[in-house]
């Protein structure tokens, strides 16, 4: 993980290996949802490496935890 880049939702998407332009982020969020009460890392749409990164970011309260929380909220919004 590159710790020298600023932390933003777009940069989180890049860390996850996803397209990070605003339209791609909106499309991803629009087509992926977490079930009520489901932890972000448990989403069926993540690869094992992505799920591990998300889980460890929250468990370790890493520099990415705030962006991971933001993404979780956006994926859980109806």
Secondary structure, DSSP 8 states (H G I E B T S, - for coil): ---SS---HHHHHHHTTS--SHHHHHHHHHH----TT--GGG-TTS-HHHHHHHHHHHHTT-TTHHHHHHHHHHHH--
